[in-house]
Amino acid sequence: MDQVSCEVVADLLPLYADGACSGGSRALVESHLAGCAQCARKLAEMGDDRAEQLVEADAQRQLKELARRHTRRRVSVLAALVVLVGLLCTMWVFYRRAEAEAASFSCQISRSSTYDQIMDGLLEGMHPRLPKKGRYRLRIRAGASSGAIRVALTSGTGYKTYYTVSGSQLDEEQTLQLDEGSYVLAIYLDGDTAGSAVDYAVTLEAVGKK
């Protein structure tokens, strides 16, 4: 039913109060009064008891609407909290996984053989990528029957050397503070290397790994 103005309803109120308006007009007035406290008060001033009922019904309607809005707001807040908790849990899982991967990081180069010819002195190399900044232990056990074994840990680009040691027999263990990123761990054989027998095991691992 179309909305009518308070002015139109005010003209109909006397007829409505006397029960003299048509059924259509009565329905129109009651529909308007159900949502208009001002017109309902005017009807009450005419001594019509139905006005109190209409005002009470309007108040109940407003209370129900407020309750629905409050419920929707509370549901929205709870949904947002659930999403937030889920996001925090996911971040925590990924963080703990990254921590576990970092704590278990380990790489190793090992070999025992005889080299008749060494090209550019390089025996072997690898490119470890450290998962996070922290303390790492470099263990070196190496020997050569002739020449000297040299172990070097450098940045991925090779421009910065973090640790290097050389000798015919090496038994070293160093703890280094290293940043996250790519590195080069290389083993060389320098000097008179013809027919040299070499035996080496070099390990880089996170401090705290069992």
C-alpha positions as CSV (number, residue, x, y, z in Angstrom):
1,M,0.0,0.0,0.0
2,D,1.4,3.5,-0.9
3,Q,2.7,5.7,1.9
4,V,0.5,8.7,2.8
5,S,1.5,11.9,4.6
6,C,0.7,12.8,8.1
7,E,-1.5,15.6,6.8
8,V,-3.8,13.2,5.0
9,V,-4.0,10.8,8.0
10,A,-4.8,13.8,10.2
11,D,-7.8,14.6,8.0
12,L,-8.9,10.9,8.3
13,L,-8.4,10.5,12.1
14,P,-11.7,12.0,13.2
15,L,-13.6,9.6,10.8
16,Y,-11.4,6.7,12.0
17,A,-12.0,7.5,15.7
18,D,-15.8,7.6,15.0
19,G,-15.7,4.4,12.9
20,A,-17.2,6.3,10.0
21,C,-14.4,5.7,7.4
22,S,-14.4,3.1,4.8
23,G,-12.5,-0.2,5.1
24,G,-9.8,1.0,2.7
25,S,-9.4,4.3,4.6
26,R,-9.3,2.4,7.9
27,A,-6.5,0.1,6.6
28,L,-4.6,3.1,5.3
29,V,-4.8,4.9,8.6
30,E,-3.8,1.8,10.7
31,S,-0.9,1.1,8.4
32,H,0.3,4.7,8.9
33,L,-0.3,4.7,12.6
34,A,1.7,1.5,13.1
35,G,4.8,3.4,12.1
36,C,4.1,7.0,13.1
37,A,4.0,7.8,16.9
38,Q,3.0,11.4,16.3
39,C,-0.2,10.5,14.5
40,A,-0.9,7.8,17.1
41,R,-0.6,10.4,19.9
42,K,-3.1,12.6,18.0
43,L,-5.5,9.7,17.9
44,A,-5.0,9.2,21.7
45,E,-5.8,12.8,22.3
46,M,-9.2,12.2,20.6
47,G,-9.9,9.6,23.4
48,D,-9.4,6.5,21.2
49,D,-8.0,3.6,23.2
50,R,-6.6,2.0,20.1
51,A,-4.0,4.7,20.0
52,E,-2.2,3.3,23.0
53,Q,-2.1,-0.1,21.4
54,L,-0.7,1.3,18.2
55,V,2.0,3.3,20.1
56,E,2.9,0.1,22.1
57,A,3.0,-1.9,18.9
58,D,5.2,0.7,17.3
59,A,7.5,0.6,20.3
60,Q,7.7,-3.1,20.1
61,R,8.5,-3.0,16.4
62,Q,11.3,-0.5,17.1
63,L,12.7,-2.7,19.9
64,K,12.6,-5.8,17.6
65,E,14.4,-3.8,14.8
66,L,17.0,-2.7,17.3
67,A,17.4,-6.3,18.5
68,R,17.8,-7.5,14.9
69,R,20.4,-4.9,14.2
70,H,22.3,-5.7,17.4
71,T,22.2,-9.4,16.5
72,R,23.5,-8.7,13.0
73,R,26.3,-6.5,14.4
74,R,27.2,-9.2,16.9
75,V,27.3,-11.9,14.3
76,S,29.5,-9.7,12.0
77,V,31.9,-9.0,14.9
78,L,32.1,-12.8,15.8
79,A,32.6,-13.6,12.1
80,A,35.5,-11.1,11.9
81,L,37.0,-12.5,15.1
82,V,36.8,-16.0,13.7
83,V,38.6,-14.9,10.5
84,L,41.2,-13.0,12.5
85,V,41.9,-16.0,14.8
86,G,42.1,-18.3,11.7
87,L,44.6,-15.9,10.1
88,L,46.7,-15.7,13.3
89,C,46.7,-19.5,13.6
90,T,47.8,-19.8,9.9
91,M,50.6,-17.3,10.4
92,W,51.7,-19.1,13.6
93,V,51.8,-22.5,11.8
94,F,53.9,-21.0,9.0
95,Y,56.1,-19.2,11.5
96,R,56.7,-22.4,13.5
97,R,57.3,-24.4,10.3
98,A,59.9,-21.8,9.2
99,E,61.5,-22.0,12.6
100,A,61.6,-25.8,12.4
101,E,63.1,-25.7,8.9
102,A,65.7,-23.2,10.0
103,A,66.6,-25.2,13.1
104,S,67.0,-28.3,11.1
105,F,69.1,-26.8,8.3
106,S,72.1,-28.8,7.3
107,C,74.2,-29.3,4.2
108,Q,77.3,-31.4,3.6
109,I,80.0,-32.1,1.0
110,S,82.1,-35.2,1.4
111,R,84.3,-37.3,-0.8
112,S,87.3,-39.6,-0.7
113,S,89.3,-40.2,-3.9
114,T,92.5,-39.6,-5.9
115,Y,92.8,-36.7,-8.3
116,D,95.2,-37.0,-11.2
117,Q,94.4,-33.6,-12.6
118,I,92.7,-30.7,-10.9
119,M,91.1,-28.0,-13.1
120,D,91.6,-24.5,-11.6
121,G,92.1,-26.1,-8.1
122,L,88.3,-26.6,-7.5
123,L,87.4,-29.9,-6.1
124,E,83.7,-29.4,-5.3
125,G,81.2,-26.7,-4.5
126,M,77.6,-26.2,-3.5
127,H,75.2,-23.3,-3.1
128,P,73.3,-23.5,0.2
129,R,70.5,-21.1,0.9
130,L,70.2,-20.3,4.6
131,P,66.5,-20.0,5.6
132,K,67.0,-17.3,8.2
133,K,69.5,-15.0,10.0
134,G,71.3,-16.8,12.8
135,R,74.2,-18.8,14.1
136,Y,75.6,-21.6,11.9
137,R,78.3,-24.1,12.6
138,L,80.9,-24.9,9.9
139,R,82.7,-28.3,10.5
140,I,85.7,-29.2,8.4
141,R,87.5,-32.5,8.3
142,A,89.9,-32.8,5.4
143,G,93.2,-34.1,4.3
144,A,95.4,-34.3,1.2
145,S,98.4,-36.5,0.5
146,S,100.0,-33.6,-1.5
147,G,99.1,-30.0,-1.9
148,A,96.8,-28.2,0.5
149,I,93.0,-28.3,0.9
150,R,91.3,-24.9,1.1
151,V,87.7,-24.4,2.2
152,A,85.9,-21.1,1.6
153,L,82.5,-19.9,2.5
154,T,81.5,-16.8,0.5
155,S,78.4,-14.9,-0.5
156,G,76.3,-16.1,-3.4
157,T,78.0,-13.5,-5.6
158,G,81.5,-14.5,-4.4
159,Y,82.4,-10.9,-3.5
160,K,82.4,-11.4,0.3
161,T,84.3,-14.2,2.1
162,Y,82.9,-15.2,5.5
163,Y,85.4,-17.9,6.3
164,T,88.4,-19.6,4.7
165,V,91.0,-22.0,5.9
166,S,93.8,-24.0,4.2
167,G,96.2,-26.8,5.1
168,S,97.1,-30.4,4.2
169,Q,95.2,-31.7,7.3
170,L,92.2,-29.7,8.5
171,D,90.1,-30.3,11.7
172,E,88.1,-27.1,12.2
173,E,84.9,-26.1,13.8
174,Q,83.7,-22.5,13.6
175,T,80.4,-20.8,14.7
176,L,79.4,-18.0,12.3
177,Q,76.7,-15.3,12.4
178,L,75.2,-15.4,9.0
179,D,72.3,-13.6,7.3
180,E,69.5,-15.2,5.4
181,G,70.3,-15.8,1.7
182,S,72.5,-17.7,-0.8
183,Y,76.1,-18.7,-0.2
184,V,78.8,-20.6,-1.9
185,L,80.7,-23.4,0.0
186,A,83.7,-24.5,-2.0
187,I,86.6,-26.9,-1.6
188,Y,89.9,-26.4,-3.5
189,L,93.2,-28.3,-3.8
190,D,96.2,-25.9,-4.1
191,G,99.8,-26.5,-4.8
192,D,101.4,-29.8,-6.2
193,T,98.2,-31.8,-6.7
194,A,99.3,-34.5,-9.2
195,G,98.1,-37.9,-7.9
196,S,96.9,-36.4,-4.6
197,A,94.6,-38.4,-2.5
198,V,92.0,-36.3,-0.8
199,D,89.5,-37.1,1.9
200,Y,87.1,-34.4,3.1
201,A,83.8,-33.8,4.9
202,V,82.5,-30.3,5.2
203,T,79.2,-29.6,7.0
204,L,77.3,-26.3,7.5
205,E,74.3,-26.5,9.9
206,A,72.2,-24.4,12.2
207,V,73.4,-24.1,15.7
208,G,71.2,-26.2,18.0
209,K,70.7,-29.0,15.5
210,K,71.2,-32.4,17.2
